[in-house]
Amino acid sequence: MSIKIIGAGFPRTGTTTLKRSLETLGFKRVYHMKELLVNPDMLTYWKTLDETGTTDWESLYRDFDGTVDFPGYPWYKEHMNQYPDAKVILTIRDFESWYKSVTNTVFTAGPQTPGEKIKMMGKLLTSSRARKVVSCIKFFKKIFFAGEFEGRFQDKSYAQARWDAHIEEVKNTVPEDKLLVYDVRDGWKPLCEFLGVPEPSEPLPHLNKKENFKEMLPKLMKGQMV
């Protein structure tokens, strides 16, 4: 299959909602960070993309026709080169709420207390799957926090400058007729108009809010799609 939708938005910008919405609209399967955590052996394709600028696209995206969130978004330009007919969706939200969401979720993903760290060490010693999943999380933190934000995410003013710069870069890179700058709070209308499909009667599915993140992550680590 060929990728038809390329997500260029940062994590925590409604990307899980966008994934489910696209699937509701008829896209067969949309790649997301959740897919990587459930199938951590796929990390090799992303590491190759990071190191070389390309990868085995066919093996990576077998049965997928869209990609949103990390790990796809940092390489949206490479995706555009590989899939020139694809449309690009840049998910956005209010910076303040986004910064708070990231701080309370993915920035602190993983064990925090001494007890949690000891428990995780036990899992890593006994589970090869847990070790692979942790490798995926480390890859995310390397690319997103150490790379995108140069290790300065906690400097809020710097984080906002990087946020603004990314949005402007995408707008300046993607042809206007192939780009939707999208806030999921705006509902079905702009998304469906951009894709040329009718609006569903059901409400747009708002998913993955911060209050269920800590419950969701352990399930993903066990290989359960949520």
N, C-alpha and C positions, 0 to 999 in steps of 0.2 A: 504494500500500500504506500501511497505518497502522502506526506504531511501537507495538510490543507490549511491548518491554523498554527501560527507561531506566536506564543506568548512572550512578550518582552517586558512584562511587569515584574517588579521585585516580589519576593515572598511576602505573605501577609497583606496582599492588596486585593483580596477576594479571589485568589486563584483557584481555590478549591470550589468555590461557588461557580466560577467560570467553567471549570472542568465539567462539573455535573450539568451545567446549563447547556454546554455544547453537546454533551452526550444525549441530553433530552431532545435537542434539536436534530439529532440524527447522525452526529459524528460517532463513528463506531467506538473508538476508544481514545482517550486523551491522556498523554503521559504527564506525570506530576511527580514531585519528590516522593510521594507515597509509593509510587510504583518502584522507585529505586530502593526504598527501605524494605519493601516486601520481596524484591528480587535483587539483593545486593550484589549478586554476581555480575550484574549489568554495569557495575562501576568501572570495569575495565574499558568499556566503550567511551565513557566520559573522561577518564584519565587520558585516553588516547587523543580525544578531541582537544583537551586542554594542552597537551604536549605538542600536537602536530597541526591543529587547525582543521582536522578532518577525522573521520572515523568510519567504521563499517556501518553506514547508515541503515542499510537493509536489515542487518541483524538487530540493530538497536531498536528500530521502530517497526518490527514485524507485528502486524495486527493493530498498529496505531495509525490514526490519521490527524492527530493534533498533539501539540505539546505546550504546556504552560508551566509557570513557576520555575524553580530550580529543579534539576540541573540544566534545563534548556535555555533559560533566559540570557545567561551571560554570553552565549554564543548565538544570539538571534541573527547576527549578520551572516555567520557561517551557515545557519539554517536557511536564510534567504538565498544564499548562493546555491545551496543544494536543492532547494524547492522554490524556484523562482515564481511559480504561480500561486504560492501560498499567500494568505492574508495575515497581517500582523495585528495583534490586539495588545495594547499597552494598558494594563490595569493600573488605576491610580486610586488614591483616597486622601483624606486630609492628613497632612504630614504628622501632626501632633498625635492623632489617634494611631497612626501607623507606627510611629516611634515607640509609643507606649506598648503596643501589641507585640512588637518584636522583642522589646526589652523583657516583657513578661512571659515570652514563649521560647522562641528559637535561640535567643541569646543565652538563656539559662538552661537549655536542653541538656539533659544528662544529670548524673548524680551531683547533689550540692552538699548534703550533710555528710559527716563521717560515716554514719550508718549506711546511707545510700551508696557511698563510694565502696565500702567493704562488700556490700551485696553485689554491686556491679563487677568488682574484681572476681568474685566467685563465678559469676556468669561467664566472664571472659575466659576463665581457666577451663571451664567445662563445655562451652558451646562455641563451635566454629561459626555458627550463624550469628551469634552475638558479636563476635569479633569482626565479621564482615559488615554488619550494620554499623558498628562504631566507626569503621573505616569510612563508610559513606557520610556519617555525620561529621567526621574530621575533614573530609573533602569539602563538604558544604562550608564549614567554618573557615577553611583555608581560602576558598574562592570568594566567599561573601564578606566575612568580617575582616580577614587579614588582607584580602585582595581588593574588593570593591570599596571597602571603607578604610583600607590601609592601617588596620588595627586601631582605628580612632572612633569606633562607633559610639563609645560613651561620651565623646565630645559632641554634644547635641548640635551645635552650630555647624560643625564640620559635616556631621551626618546629613543635615538638611541641605548643605551645599552639594553633597554627592547625590542626594535624592533629586534635587532640581536639575543637576547636570545630566543625570541619566535620562530624565524625561525629555530634556531638550535634545539630547543626542539622538534618541529614538525618533523624535519628530523630524529632525533634520536628516535622518538617514533613510527612513522608509518613505516611499512615494505616497503622497497624500491619499490617492485613491485606493491604496492597499492598507491603510492604517486606521484603526479605531482606537481612540483614547477613551477608555471606558471605566466608569465608576459603577460597580455592580448595584449600588443603591438606585441607579437610574432605571433598573428593571429591564424587561425584555425589549422594549421598543428600539433603542439605539443598536443593540446587538443584532436583532432580527433584521432591521433595515440594512445594516452593514453586510449581513450574510445573504440577504435577499430571500428570507424564509418567513412564513407566517408566525405570528406570536402564539405560543401555547396558551390554553385557557388556565392552566395551573400557575400559581405564583412562582416567581423565580426562586430557586432553592438557596437560601442564605446558610452557608455551612461553615464549619471549622472555626467557630468563635473561640476566644481565648479561654473561656471557662471549661471547654472540653479538651483542651490540648494535652494536658498531663494524663488524661485518661486514654487519649488516642495513641500517644507515642508508644507506650508499652505493647499495645496490640499490634502496631506496625512492626515493632521489633520481633514479635513472635511470628510474623508473616501473615497476619490477619489484615485484609484490606478494610478500611473503615472510611 
